[in-house]
Amino acid sequence: MLLLFGSLSLAGPALGKDSSDDEDGAAKPPRAVPNIYLDLQTYYTTLPSGALGIGFRNFTALPALSSPASQTVSVNAPITLDLNDRVSVYGGVSSSTTRTDATSWTWLTADSRNIGFQADVIQQNGGSIPTVTLQSTLSRSIASSVLATTTLTSIVDFDYALDPDETRGLLAGVRYVSVAVDSDLARIKPSIIGYLGGYYQWPSNWKLSGRFGVQSFGGAQILALTPFQPFTQPIARFDLERLDDDDNRLFGLTAEISWVPKPAYQLTLRTPLYAVKN
């Protein structure tokens, strides 16, 4: 199940970055060991009947196919290493359970594995050039079937801070999702999301972000089912996060609505479990 939007606040790992130097002007020392944590993400998603979900935050390799209206609860738990303030790598397994108007909840089953990275290739650091972040996630279906898929999700995100402490700023980005099906019986064309947004962080380290954009999907043909027609529709996402003084994420809550082309909703709870935290 992918729900489409370049999640505005990037659906990636809890990559932290120092927002300012020490009061005496000296730069903070480099991190001796990486942050190591289980970036636990729990999703609740609703899809209307006849919709194909392909969205922002989740790493699920097989797009959710919904003939009747459906509800899905997914758990993604990648082990994440923040190698430094600019680069994170992660990998893990996603599981899900689904119900429709005609069926009860299925057993929670592992459905995909994923691996990826996130990197700040340019950092603003008080300058006029925004921070540029790249993220790429490769996901693969676990179950062997003719409809097994491999999904590559790539994001380019621009973050322009409006103050030296980077507590408020503007966001922009593009998200590209490509799905390859093992069999010629199905074909899913890429989806692209472009978005604009902004964020504000309070002195208490609560941070609110909002992203608004447009998603364009090329359509899909799966077995003998009616083709999923191409569409271009709006998408919106809001993120509420609790950070520590070094901008490590402690808690996150995301609400997203996308039109696929009917409205679909996703609520995400993000609770990183740290083994090592600097």
Beta strands, then each sheet from edge to edge (+ up, - down):
strand 1: 35-47
strand 2: 51-53
strand 3: 64-66
strand 4: 70-76
strand 5: 79-82
strand 6: 87-100
strand 7: 109-122
strand 8: 131-141
strand 9: 149-161
strand 10: 168-181
strand 11: 186-188
strand 12: 191-201
strand 13: 206-217
strand 14: 220-222
strand 15: 231-243
strand 16: 249-259
strand 17: 263-276
sheet 1: 1+ 4- 6+ 5- 1+
sheet 2: 1+ 17- 16+ 15- 13+ 12- 10+ 9- 8+ 7-
sheet 3: 2+ 3-
sheet 4: 11+ 14-
end
